[in-house]
Amino acid sequence: MISNKKQEIRTRPCPDCYICGTKGVMLYRGLQDRLFGAPGRWNLKKCSNSECGLVWMDPMPIEEDIGKAYETYYTHEEEETNGRNGNVKKTICRQFLRKLYVLFRFFTGLDRQWRRVYMMYLDHIKPGRLLEVGCGNGQRLSLFQSRGWMVEGQEVDQEAAIQVYNRFGIKVYLGKVQNLDLRETTYDAIIMNHVIEHVYDPVGLLKECRRLLKPGGLLVAITPNIESRGHRIFSFCWRGLEPPRHLRLYSVTTLKRVAQQSGFTKIRSWTTAANAGVIARGSLEIRRTERHDMLKSKSFALSMKASCLQLLSSLTILLDKCSGEECILRVIK
């Protein structure tokens, strides 16, 4: 326990499953934040109902304190640029690895899968009005804007929202979606990439998104898959756990349940291995060093191991459709 009480993240008990109300059983105990150094040790529980399987933190950070877990979050930083440290050898090595990985993705067909995921499976949809919930650094919104979409963002992180506006000139609403009082039936599409796992009330969020969508509008959400092959391999070192920011971790089944409880009826959910290499790279580093820096280049050996795991994950998902590293939820109003 850290000595500075002001930096502690206060918690509340959370023994029961958010979806079905069943008691949880201990999955992992005493986990630490291996990415951004937030204080505390954290337990994860899993719903004991075999038809559910939701995973969540117990105790859970109280909402008033969760901002302390984001003080050094990646949306506040710039990625390091080539040659930043003046090391020509390292710069050449990074460029070589990037080109090698691009070729690997192209020849294995992963590049097309990755583009579909990055476009939130809206790449074949006629452009309309789009809201990104948890828009982060705004890069995805900028891409959609360049393709003819009328875009807006939402963030609870003021610093990230300011950066998006200053960099791209895109309007970003600050605050929880449920508190913004936006006009109903406004958007043709709402997207959220790796957001729902951070949310205290996902049913409340999805209900509000349903209100904001036009009839026939789409909502697409992507989140780590707690039933993934990577989680089975790396256990408590799996990159997707990310305590204490990931409050709940979902599967295809639990995502569908949350969407149903939110009032949606036209629901699809599946998994993808498109980003398995990225998640494997983080998991390998956590297992080796107990730390993972998202913004720094990785070693050649680590990159090769991650690429092999990417290939294996892409093959595994052909046989086990629920084994991908990420779940996709796609619903129509």
Residue pairs with C-beta under 8 A, 6 or more apart in sequence:
1 8
2 8
2 39
7 39
7 68
8 39
8 40
8 65
9 38
9 39
9 40
9 61
9 62
9 65
9 66
9 68
9 69
9 244
10 61
10 62
10 64
10 65
11 40
11 59
11 60
11 61
11 62
12 59
12 60
12 62
13 58
13 59
14 45
14 56
14 57
14 58
14 59
14 60
15 23
15 24
15 45
15 58
16 22
16 23
16 24
17 23
17 24
17 47
17 49
17 52
17 54
17 56
18 54
18 56
18 202
18 248
19 47
19 52
19 54
19 254
19 257
19 258
19 261
20 47
20 49
20 51
20 52
20 54
20 257
22 47
22 48
22 49
22 52
23 48
24 45
24 46
24 47
24 48
24 56
24 58
25 45
25 46
25 48
26 43
26 44
26 45
27 44
27 45
27 46
27 55
28 43
28 44
28 235
28 236
28 241
29 43
30 41
30 42
30 43
31 41
31 42
31 43
31 44
31 236
31 241
31 243
32 40
32 41
32 42
32 243
32 290
33 39
33 40
33 42
33 69
33 242
33 243
33 244
33 245
34 286
34 290
34 291
34 292
35 242
35 291
35 292
35 293
35 294
36 69
36 70
36 71
36 72
36 73
36 74
37 72
38 68
38 69
38 71
38 244
38 245
39 68
40 61
40 244
42 57
42 243
42 244
43 57
43 58
43 59
44 55
44 56
44 57
44 58
44 241
44 243
44 249
45 55
45 56
45 57
45 58
46 53
46 54
46 55
47 53
47 54
47 55
51 253
52 253
52 254
52 257
53 226
53 227
53 251
53 253
53 254
54 248
54 249
54 250
54 251
54 254
55 226
55 248
55 249
56 247
56 248
56 249
57 243
57 244
57 246
57 247
57 248
60 247
61 69
61 244
61 247
63 200
66 244
66 245
69 244
69 245
70 157
70 245
73 157
73 160
74 294
74 295
75 136
75 137
75 157
75 159
75 160
75 163
76 159
76 160
77 295
79 295
80 295
80 296
80 297
82 91
82 94
82 95
83 91
90 297
93 300
94 297
97 297
97 300
97 303
101 277
101 303
101 307
102 111
104 110
104 307
104 310
105 111
105 114
108 311
108 314
110 274
110 310
110 314
113 272
113 273
113 274
114 274
114 275
115 123
116 123
116 274
117 222
117 272
117 274
117 275
117 326
117 328
118 140
118 143
119 143
119 144
120 140
120 189
120 191
120 193
120 220
120 222
121 220
121 328
121 330
122 130
122 144
122 189
122 191
122 218
122 220
125 188
125 189
125 218
127 144
127 147
127 148
127 149
127 150
128 149
128 150
128 187
128 188
128 189
129 149
129 150
129 152
129 186
129 187
129 188
129 189
130 141
130 144
130 149
130 150
130 151
130 152
130 187
130 188
130 189
130 190
130 191
131 151
131 152
131 153
131 154
131 186
131 187
131 189
131 190
131 191
131 212
132 140
132 141
132 144
132 151
132 152
132 153
132 154
132 190
132 191
132 192
132 193
133 154
133 177
133 190
133 191
133 192
133 195
133 205
133 209
134 154
134 155
134 156
134 192
134 193
134 194
134 195
134 198
135 141
135 153
135 154
135 155
135 160
135 161
135 164
135 170
135 172
136 155
136 160
136 164
136 193
137 160
137 163
137 164
137 167
138 153
138 163
138 164
138 167
138 168
138 170
138 172
140 191
140 193
141 151
141 152
141 153
141 164
141 168
141 170
142 168
142 170
144 151
145 151
145 168
145 170
151 170
152 170
152 171
152 172
152 173
153 161
153 164
153 170
153 171
153 172
153 173
154 172
154 173
154 174
154 175
154 177
154 180
155 161
155 164
155 172
155 173
155 174
156 174
156 175
156 176
158 174
161 172
161 174
164 170
164 172
165 171
165 172
173 180
173 182
176 205
177 205
177 208
177 209
177 212
178 201
178 204
178 205
178 208
182 212
183 212
184 211
184 212
185 211
185 212
185 213
185 214
185 215
186 212
186 214
187 212
187 213
187 214
187 217
188 213
188 214
188 217
188 218
189 213
189 217
189 218
189 219
189 220
190 209
190 212
190 213
190 217
190 218
190 219
190 220
191 219
191 220
191 221
192 219
192 220
192 221
192 222
193 221
193 222
194 222
194 223
194 224
195 221
195 223
196 202
196 205
196 221
196 223
196 250
196 255
196 258
196 329
197 223
197 224
197 246
197 247
197 248
197 249
197 250
198 245
198 246
198 247
199 205
199 247
200 247
202 248
202 258
202 262
203 258
203 261
203 262
206 219
206 258
206 259
206 262
206 263
206 264
207 262
207 263
209 219
209 262
210 219
210 262
210 263
210 264
210 333
213 219
213 333
214 333
215 333
216 332
216 333
217 332
217 333
218 330
218 331
218 332
218 333
219 264
219 329
219 330
219 331
219 332
219 333
220 328
220 329
220 330
221 255
221 328
221 329
222 326
222 327
222 328
222 329
223 249
223 250
223 255
223 326
223 327
223 329
224 240
224 241
224 242
224 246
224 249
224 250
224 279
224 325
224 326
224 327
225 231
225 240
225 250
225 251
225 252
225 271
225 322
225 323
225 324
225 325
225 326
225 327
226 240
226 249
226 250
226 251
227 251
227 252
227 322
227 323
228 238
228 240
228 271
228 323
228 324
228 325
228 326
229 273
229 276
229 312
229 313
229 316
229 317
229 320
229 323
229 324
229 325
230 238
230 239
230 240
230 276
230 279
230 280
230 283
230 309
230 313
230 325
231 238
231 240
233 283
233 309
234 283
234 284
234 286
234 287
237 283
237 286
237 287
238 279
238 283
238 286
239 279
239 280
239 281
239 282
239 283
239 286
239 292
240 246
240 249
240 279
240 325
241 249
250 258
250 327
251 322
251 327
252 269
252 270
252 271
252 322
252 327
255 269
255 327
255 329
256 267
256 269
256 329
259 267
259 269
259 329
259 331
260 267
264 331
264 332
264 333
266 331
266 332
266 333
267 329
267 330
267 331
268 329
268 330
268 331
269 327
269 328
269 329
269 330
270 321
270 324
270 327
270 328
271 317
271 321
271 322
271 323
271 324
271 325
271 326
271 327
271 328
272 317
272 324
272 325
272 326
272 328
273 310
273 313
273 314
273 316
273 317
273 323
273 324
273 325
274 324
274 326
275 325
275 326
276 309
276 310
276 313
276 314
276 324
276 325
277 306
277 307
277 309
277 310
277 313
278 306
279 325
279 326
280 305
280 306
280 309
280 310
280 313
280 325
281 298
281 302
281 303
281 305
281 306
282 292
282 294
284 302
284 305
284 306
284 309
285 291
285 292
285 293
285 298
285 302
286 292
288 302
298 306
313 323
313 324
313 325
316 323
317 323
317 324
